[in-house]
Amino acid sequence: MSQTRRVIPEITVDELADLLQSGGASLIDVREEWEFHRGRVPGAVSIPLRQLPARIADLPRDGRCLVICEHGNRSLAATEFLLGNGFESAASVAGGTTAWARSARPLERGRV
């Protein structure tokens, strides 16, 4: 008996930049707080992965819900969780914050 795995949608940092510029997406950073304060994509909201189930009601259901972490692993898990909970336009950012920084885009630092 084979089980079908859901393909988790991913976007590139270039696509992320375009979506954030157009205002058509919310960006959830699922890294730990200390990682988030060390450097984040401007406009990202911190919801550590372990807190996501308890804070799902805080997430906007209109527009795209994009998820980012350090490299893309935690954001894939978070995106799979969101898809399973009705966030049909959720997507993970491939390469995470590391890819964003390597693309020479700005990072915000410090506490919000």
OpenMM code with the backbone's topology and positions (N, CA, C; nanometers):
from openmm import Vec3, app, unit

residues = "MET SER GLN THR ARG ARG VAL ILE PRO GLU ILE THR VAL ASP GLU LEU ALA ASP LEU LEU GLN SER GLY GLY ALA SER LEU ILE ASP VAL ARG GLU GLU TRP GLU PHE HIS ARG GLY ARG VAL PRO GLY ALA VAL SER ILE PRO LEU ARG GLN LEU PRO ALA ARG ILE ALA ASP LEU PRO ARG ASP GLY ARG CYS LEU VAL ILE CYS GLU HIS GLY ASN ARG SER LEU ALA ALA THR GLU PHE LEU LEU GLY ASN GLY PHE GLU SER ALA ALA SER VAL ALA GLY GLY THR THR ALA TRP ALA ARG SER ALA ARG PRO LEU GLU ARG GLY ARG VAL".split()
positions = [
    Vec3(0.0854, -0.1177, 0.0000),
    Vec3(0.0000, 0.0000, 0.0000),
    Vec3(0.0899, 0.1239, 0.0000),
    Vec3(0.0716, 0.2118, -0.0951),
    Vec3(0.1522, 0.3337, -0.0999),
    Vec3(0.0715, 0.4515, -0.0476),
    Vec3(0.1452, 0.5418, 0.0120),
    Vec3(0.0817, 0.6607, 0.0682),
    Vec3(0.1263, 0.7810, -0.0147),
    Vec3(0.0343, 0.8664, -0.0518),
    Vec3(0.0658, 0.9843, -0.1309),
    Vec3(0.1061, 1.0981, -0.0390),
    Vec3(0.2257, 1.1525, -0.0628),
    Vec3(0.2712, 1.2677, 0.0149),
    Vec3(0.2335, 1.3959, -0.0578),
    Vec3(0.1945, 1.4929, 0.0195),
    Vec3(0.1598, 1.6237, -0.0359),
    Vec3(0.2882, 1.6960, -0.0765),
    Vec3(0.2853, 1.7565, -0.1925),
    Vec3(0.3972, 1.8391, -0.2360),
    Vec3(0.3809, 1.9755, -0.1693),
    Vec3(0.4837, 2.0167, -0.0990),
    Vec3(0.4785, 2.1447, -0.0268),
    Vec3(0.5237, 2.2552, -0.1226),
    Vec3(0.4382, 2.3544, -0.1456),
    Vec3(0.4755, 2.4641, -0.2359),
    Vec3(0.5919, 2.5459, -0.1797),
    Vec3(0.6839, 2.5806, -0.2678),
    Vec3(0.7970, 2.6651, -0.2301),
    Vec3(0.8083, 2.7804, -0.3288),
    Vec3(0.8583, 2.8920, -0.2787),
    Vec3(0.8869, 3.0070, -0.3637),
    Vec3(1.0331, 3.0463, -0.3415),
    Vec3(1.0878, 3.1194, -0.4355),
    Vec3(1.2251, 3.1679, -0.4241),
    Vec3(1.2275, 3.3009, -0.3485),
    Vec3(1.3472, 3.3447, -0.3112),
    Vec3(1.3570, 3.4750, -0.2454),
    Vec3(1.3229, 3.5873, -0.3421),
    Vec3(1.3447, 3.5670, -0.4717),
    Vec3(1.3044, 3.6685, -0.5706),
    Vec3(1.1525, 3.6827, -0.5726),
    Vec3(1.0827, 3.5682, -0.5710),
    Vec3(0.9363, 3.5717, -0.5668),
    Vec3(0.8885, 3.6338, -0.4360),
    Vec3(0.9564, 3.6014, -0.3259),
    Vec3(0.9215, 3.6610, -0.1964),
    Vec3(0.9331, 3.8125, -0.2021),
    Vec3(1.0427, 3.8620, -0.2553),
    Vec3(1.0626, 4.0073, -0.2643),
    Vec3(0.9498, 4.0726, -0.3433),
    Vec3(0.9113, 4.0121, -0.4543),
    Vec3(0.8029, 4.0674, -0.5361),
    Vec3(0.6705, 4.0672, -0.4596),
    Vec3(0.6403, 3.9563, -0.3907),
    Vec3(0.5145, 3.9465, -0.3158),
    Vec3(0.5109, 4.0458, -0.1992),
    Vec3(0.6223, 4.0620, -0.1312),
    Vec3(0.6252, 4.1575, -0.0201),
    Vec3(0.6114, 4.3004, -0.0702),
    Vec3(0.6735, 4.3300, -0.1827),
    Vec3(0.6642, 4.4646, -0.2398),
    Vec3(0.5220, 4.4972, -0.2825),
    Vec3(0.4509, 4.3991, -0.3348),
    Vec3(0.3142, 4.4221, -0.3808),
    Vec3(0.2135, 4.4229, -0.2661),
    Vec3(0.2570, 4.3786, -0.1485),
    Vec3(0.1669, 4.3764, -0.0330),
    Vec3(0.0684, 4.2621, -0.0338),
    Vec3(0.0916, 4.1627, -0.1174),
    Vec3(-0.0029, 4.0528, -0.1295),
    Vec3(0.0267, 3.9314, -0.0439),
    Vec3(0.1133, 3.9484, 0.0574),
    Vec3(0.1494, 3.8314, 0.1365),
    Vec3(0.1888, 3.8701, 0.2784),
    Vec3(0.1690, 3.7759, 0.3685),
    Vec3(0.2185, 3.7866, 0.5057),
    Vec3(0.3360, 3.6907, 0.5174),
    Vec3(0.4395, 3.7319, 0.5899),
    Vec3(0.5580, 3.6478, 0.6069),
    Vec3(0.5730, 3.6093, 0.7532),
    Vec3(0.5689, 3.4785, 0.7791),
    Vec3(0.5823, 3.4245, 0.9141),
    Vec3(0.7207, 3.3623, 0.9251),
    Vec3(0.7978, 3.4061, 1.0238),
    Vec3(0.9314, 3.3525, 1.0498),
    Vec3(0.9190, 3.2531, 1.1646),
    Vec3(0.9459, 3.1252, 1.1376),
    Vec3(0.9247, 3.0208, 1.2378),
    Vec3(1.0519, 2.9835, 1.3139),
    Vec3(1.1550, 3.0661, 1.3033),
    Vec3(1.2768, 3.0413, 1.3806),
    Vec3(1.2543, 3.0812, 1.5267),
    Vec3(1.3478, 3.0423, 1.6124),
    Vec3(1.3427, 3.0817, 1.7529),
    Vec3(1.3650, 3.2325, 1.7635),
    Vec3(1.3193, 3.2910, 1.8738),
    Vec3(1.3294, 3.4367, 1.8924),
    Vec3(1.4726, 3.4880, 1.8760),
    Vec3(1.5703, 3.4182, 1.9338),
    Vec3(1.7091, 3.4662, 1.9252),
    Vec3(1.7571, 3.4668, 1.7797),
    Vec3(1.7106, 3.3737, 1.6974),
    Vec3(1.7465, 3.3727, 1.5551),
    Vec3(1.6803, 3.4891, 1.4826),
    Vec3(1.5543, 3.5119, 1.5156),
    Vec3(1.4766, 3.6201, 1.4554),
    Vec3(1.5425, 3.7553, 1.4831),
    Vec3(1.5879, 3.7771, 1.6067),
    Vec3(1.6499, 3.9057, 1.6431),
    Vec3(1.7884, 3.9225, 1.5808),
    Vec3(1.8534, 3.8119, 1.5495),
    Vec3(1.9860, 3.8161, 1.4889),
    Vec3(1.9802, 3.8720, 1.3463),
    Vec3(1.8689, 3.8498, 1.2764),
    Vec3(1.8537, 3.9030, 1.1408),
    Vec3(1.7336, 3.8410, 1.0728),
    Vec3(1.6454, 3.9237, 1.0176),
    Vec3(1.5195, 3.8764, 0.9587),
    Vec3(1.4856, 3.9574, 0.8337),
    Vec3(1.4000, 3.8993, 0.7523),
    Vec3(1.3478, 3.9696, 0.6351),
    Vec3(1.2587, 4.0826, 0.6868),
    Vec3(1.2765, 4.2045, 0.6375),
    Vec3(1.1916, 4.3149, 0.6827),
    Vec3(1.0426, 4.2820, 0.6679),
    Vec3(0.9677, 4.3082, 0.7738),
    Vec3(0.8246, 4.2843, 0.7735),
    Vec3(0.7828, 4.1474, 0.8230),
    Vec3(0.8789, 4.0590, 0.8469),
    Vec3(0.8453, 3.9247, 0.8951),
    Vec3(0.7903, 3.9311, 1.0376),
    Vec3(0.6983, 3.8393, 1.0668),
    Vec3(0.6389, 3.8268, 1.2003),
    Vec3(0.6929, 3.6991, 1.2627),
    Vec3(0.7377, 3.7085, 1.3867),
    Vec3(0.7956, 3.5934, 1.4548),
    Vec3(0.6883, 3.5067, 1.5208),
    Vec3(0.6812, 3.3812, 1.4761),
    Vec3(0.6005, 3.2788, 1.5428),
    Vec3(0.6844, 3.1514, 1.5386),
    Vec3(0.7625, 3.1250, 1.6449),
    Vec3(0.8457, 3.0048, 1.6445),
    Vec3(0.7631, 2.8795, 1.6143),
    Vec3(0.8234, 2.7861, 1.5445),
    Vec3(0.7544, 2.6657, 1.4983),
    Vec3(0.6777, 2.5963, 1.6105),
    Vec3(0.7369, 2.5849, 1.7275),
    Vec3(0.6699, 2.5158, 1.8387),
    Vec3(0.5445, 2.5894, 1.8858),
    Vec3(0.5337, 2.7188, 1.8567),
    Vec3(0.4175, 2.7983, 1.8981),
    Vec3(0.3095, 2.8059, 1.7899),
    Vec3(0.3403, 2.7615, 1.6703),
    Vec3(0.2483, 2.7783, 1.5579),
    Vec3(0.1098, 2.7188, 1.5827),
    Vec3(0.0978, 2.5961, 1.6339),
    Vec3(-0.0379, 2.5430, 1.6562),
    Vec3(-0.1220, 2.6293, 1.7510),
    Vec3(-0.0601, 2.6824, 1.8551),
    Vec3(-0.1338, 2.7645, 1.9517),
    Vec3(-0.1665, 2.9036, 1.8976),
    Vec3(-0.0924, 2.9491, 1.7965),
    Vec3(-0.1113, 3.0850, 1.7451),
    Vec3(-0.1726, 3.0897, 1.6059),
    Vec3(-0.2235, 2.9772, 1.5596),
    Vec3(-0.2783, 2.9721, 1.4238),
    Vec3(-0.3933, 3.0711, 1.4042),
    Vec3(-0.4676, 3.0983, 1.5093),
    Vec3(-0.5794, 3.1937, 1.4990),
    Vec3(-0.5296, 3.3364, 1.4755),
    Vec3(-0.4010, 3.3640, 1.5059),
    Vec3(-0.3433, 3.4971, 1.4858),
    Vec3(-0.3075, 3.5241, 1.3396),
    Vec3(-0.3080, 3.4208, 1.2582),
    Vec3(-0.2633, 3.4359, 1.1199),
    Vec3(-0.3755, 3.4863, 1.0295),
    Vec3(-0.3413, 3.5782, 0.9388),
    Vec3(-0.4431, 3.6282, 0.8461),
    Vec3(-0.4796, 3.5212, 0.7439),
    Vec3(-0.6061, 3.5092, 0.7151),
    Vec3(-0.6517, 3.4094, 0.6179),
    Vec3(-0.6732, 3.4708, 0.4797),
    Vec3(-0.6633, 3.6025, 0.4700),
    Vec3(-0.6736, 3.6657, 0.3386),
    Vec3(-0.5325, 3.6901, 0.2850),
    Vec3(-0.5136, 3.6690, 0.1594),
    Vec3(-0.3809, 3.6844, 0.1006),
    Vec3(-0.2957, 3.5602, 0.1222),
    Vec3(-0.1747, 3.5648, 0.0724),
    Vec3(-0.0820, 3.4515, 0.0844),
    Vec3(-0.0161, 3.4514, 0.2204),
    Vec3(0.0056, 3.3335, 0.2719),
    Vec3(0.0779, 3.3159, 0.3976),
    Vec3(0.2081, 3.2447, 0.3633),
    Vec3(0.3179, 3.3174, 0.3724),
    Vec3(0.4490, 3.2635, 0.3390),
    Vec3(0.5251, 3.2343, 0.4674),
    Vec3(0.6070, 3.1304, 0.4636),
    Vec3(0.6773, 3.0862, 0.5834),
    Vec3(0.8264, 3.0784, 0.5540),
    Vec3(0.9058, 3.1317, 0.6471),
    Vec3(1.0507, 3.1326, 0.6310),
    Vec3(1.1174, 3.0870, 0.7606),
    Vec3(1.2351, 3.0280, 0.7468),
    Vec3(1.3176, 2.9915, 0.8625),
    Vec3(1.4622, 3.0238, 0.8258),
    Vec3(1.5581, 2.9491, 0.8779),
    Vec3(1.6986, 2.9768, 0.8472),
    Vec3(1.7386, 2.9241, 0.7092),
    Vec3(1.7073, 2.7958, 0.6817),
    Vec3(1.7489, 2.7329, 0.5566),
    Vec3(1.6338, 2.6759, 0.4746),
    Vec3(1.5163, 2.6576, 0.5332),
    Vec3(1.4018, 2.6068, 0.4590),
    Vec3(1.3414, 2.4778, 0.5117),
    Vec3(1.4026, 2.4147, 0.6115),
    Vec3(1.3489, 2.2885, 0.6639),
    Vec3(1.2295, 2.3094, 0.7566),
    Vec3(1.2442, 2.3958, 0.8554),
    Vec3(1.1331, 2.4221, 0.9483),
    Vec3(1.0165, 2.4863, 0.8760),
    Vec3(1.0459, 2.5711, 0.7774),
    Vec3(0.9368, 2.6366, 0.7053),
    Vec3(0.8572, 2.5363, 0.6218),
    Vec3(0.9216, 2.4307, 0.5734),
    Vec3(0.8474, 2.3258, 0.5025),
    Vec3(0.7496, 2.2562, 0.5966),
    Vec3(0.7960, 2.2252, 0.7176),
    Vec3(0.7083, 2.1609, 0.8168),
    Vec3(0.5933, 2.2531, 0.8548),
    Vec3(0.6230, 2.3817, 0.8751),
    Vec3(0.5187, 2.4781, 0.9112),
    Vec3(0.4185, 2.4955, 0.7977),
    Vec3(0.4673, 2.4995, 0.6750),
    Vec3(0.3785, 2.5138, 0.5591),
    Vec3(0.2879, 2.3925, 0.5459),
    Vec3(0.3423, 2.2742, 0.5670),
    Vec3(0.2601, 2.1528, 0.5624),
    Vec3(0.1502, 2.1593, 0.6685),
    Vec3(0.1844, 2.2066, 0.7879),
    Vec3(0.0856, 2.2227, 0.8946),
    Vec3(-0.0230, 2.3221, 0.8524),
    Vec3(0.0178, 2.4362, 0.7966),
    Vec3(-0.0794, 2.5378, 0.7552),
    Vec3(-0.1707, 2.4870, 0.6440),
    Vec3(-0.1138, 2.4181, 0.5472),
    Vec3(-0.1954, 2.3622, 0.4391),
    Vec3(-0.3000, 2.2665, 0.4947),
    Vec3(-0.2617, 2.1875, 0.5927),
    Vec3(-0.3537, 2.0935, 0.6548),
    Vec3(-0.4607, 2.1596, 0.7392),
    Vec3(-0.4415, 2.2894, 0.7676),
    Vec3(-0.5373, 2.3638, 0.8483),
    Vec3(-0.6073, 2.4736, 0.7689),
    Vec3(-0.6172, 2.4533, 0.6383),
    Vec3(-0.6982, 2.5419, 0.5565),
    Vec3(-0.6296, 2.6620, 0.4951),
    Vec3(-0.4999, 2.6775, 0.5128),
    Vec3(-0.4281, 2.7889, 0.4512),
    Vec3(-0.3805, 2.7430, 0.3132),
    Vec3(-0.4716, 2.7452, 0.2177),
    Vec3(-0.4471, 2.6864, 0.0861),
    Vec3(-0.3396, 2.7572, 0.0051),
    Vec3(-0.3110, 2.8825, 0.0353),
    Vec3(-0.2097, 2.9545, -0.0414),
    Vec3(-0.0765, 2.9648, 0.0331),
    Vec3(-0.0579, 2.8850, 0.1369),
    Vec3(0.0680, 2.8858, 0.2124),
    Vec3(0.1812, 2.8320, 0.1256),
    Vec3(0.3000, 2.8877, 0.1459),
    Vec3(0.4189, 2.8409, 0.0742),
    Vec3(0.5418, 2.8667, 0.1598),
    Vec3(0.6402, 2.7813, 0.1441),
    Vec3(0.7684, 2.7927, 0.2131),
    Vec3(0.8659, 2.8699, 0.1250),
    Vec3(0.9559, 2.9451, 0.1887),
    Vec3(1.0588, 3.0181, 0.1148),
    Vec3(1.1829, 2.9289, 0.1062),
    Vec3(1.2146, 2.8842, -0.0141),
    Vec3(1.3294, 2.7964, -0.0358),
    Vec3(1.4592, 2.8668, 0.0035),
    Vec3(1.5402, 2.7986, 0.0815),
    Vec3(1.6685, 2.8553, 0.1228),
    Vec3(1.6605, 2.9467, 0.2423),
    Vec3(1.5405, 2.9870, 0.2801),
    Vec3(1.5179, 3.0655, 0.4014),
    Vec3(1.5887, 3.2000, 0.4064),
    Vec3(1.6095, 3.2447, 0.5298),
    Vec3(1.6731, 3.3741, 0.5540),
    Vec3(1.8163, 3.3755, 0.5025),
    Vec3(1.8800, 3.2600, 0.5039),
    Vec3(2.0163, 3.2505, 0.4504),
    Vec3(2.0181, 3.2870, 0.3020),
    Vec3(1.9242, 3.2348, 0.2248),
    Vec3(1.9164, 3.2673, 0.0822),
    Vec3(1.8834, 3.4147, 0.0620),
    Vec3(1.7964, 3.4689, 0.1466),
    Vec3(1.7622, 3.6115, 0.1383),
    Vec3(1.8879, 3.6959, 0.1590),
    Vec3(1.9644, 3.6657, 0.2629),
    Vec3(2.0861, 3.7419, 0.2916),
    Vec3(2.1897, 3.7260, 0.1804),
    Vec3(2.2033, 3.6055, 0.1270),
    Vec3(2.3000, 3.5813, 0.0191),
    Vec3(2.2623, 3.6536, -0.1103),
    Vec3(2.1351, 3.6902, -0.1242),
    Vec3(2.0915, 3.7633, -0.2431),
    Vec3(2.1160, 3.9136, -0.2284),
    Vec3(2.1865, 3.9511, -0.1207),
    Vec3(2.2235, 4.0905, -0.0927),
    Vec3(2.1035, 4.1781, -0.0604),
    Vec3(1.9963, 4.1166, -0.0119),
    Vec3(1.8798, 4.1941, 0.0317),
    Vec3(1.8976, 4.2309, 0.1789),
    Vec3(1.8308, 4.3370, 0.2240),
    Vec3(1.8522, 4.3850, 0.3612),
    Vec3(1.7907, 4.2919, 0.4666),
    Vec3(1.8517, 4.2941, 0.5832),
    Vec3(1.7986, 4.2251, 0.7013),
    Vec3(1.7735, 4.3277, 0.8103),
    Vec3(1.6649, 4.3090, 0.8826),
    Vec3(1.6420, 4.3877, 1.0033),
    Vec3(1.7058, 4.3115, 1.1189),
    Vec3(1.7578, 4.3850, 1.2156),
    Vec3(1.8232, 4.3216, 1.3298),
    Vec3(1.7718, 4.3814, 1.4599),
    Vec3(1.7860, 4.3057, 1.5678),
    Vec3(1.7472, 4.3538, 1.6992),
    Vec3(1.6034, 4.3205, 1.7307),
    Vec3(1.5625, 4.3690, 1.8449),
    Vec3(1.4260, 4.3436, 1.8927),
    Vec3(1.3270, 4.4341, 1.8196),
    Vec3(1.2076, 4.3853, 1.8054),
    Vec3(1.1028, 4.4619, 1.7366),
    Vec3(1.0387, 4.5579, 1.8346),
] * unit.nanometer
topology = app.Topology()
chain = topology.addChain("A")
for resn in residues:
    res = topology.addResidue(resn, chain)
    for name in ("N", "CA", "C"):
        topology.addAtom(name, app.Element.getBySymbol(name[0]), res)
